[in-house]
Amino acid sequence: MVSTAEGIELIAAETARLKDYVRDTGPEQWNLDSPCEGWTVGDVIGHLGWAAEFFGDAISNGRSGTTSAPQGLPEIGTLAPAEIPDFIARMAKEYASAADADLSAAFTSSVDRLNGIFASTEGDDWPKECWSFRGLQPASNYVTTRVSEVVIHSWDIRFPSDSEAALAPESVAVVLERL
């Protein structure tokens, strides 16, 4: 099992690769269909950017003892589990649409903020309870979830314009460990 510290390092490495890719592409690539049904590449970038925002808010709130939903998100139990994927898709697409041609800058800002929160979180903060869609969870769970999100979706983002896109071997091993 990967430690929280190792997960944070992996997230930083994967995020750096993604930021470079997103910076070096533009609307032409972002408008391509992604392997995620019904999502463009830009929508997937939006998903990772938007999720970085709410992960950061949930962790920051939890560290200060607040377990209510971050602004704009539903309180635990108010959204049926079957409705969560559609809510996430809508928020991801809204994030991408609002950023428009500035998607790279928005994405970079969001993921850098989250990576800073991960890096500054102390050992005794990781077990603190934080809001999530399905219930309270320790802050450390957000690291585990983020590893899978950035690893899997990095391929979803790159593959439509690069059929040779591959995942970093060290990342694949960590994700497979979770399955």
Buried (B, 14 or more C-beta within 10 A) or exposed (E): EBEBEBBBBBBBBBBEBBBEBBEEBEEEBBEBEBBBEEBBBBBBBBBBBBBBBBBBBBBBBBBEEBBEBBEEBBEBEEBEEEEEEEBBBEBBBEBBEEBEEEBBEBBBBBBBBBBEBBEEBEEEBBEBBBBBBEEBBBBBBBBBBBBBBBBBBBBBBBBBBEEEBEBBEBBBEBBEEEE
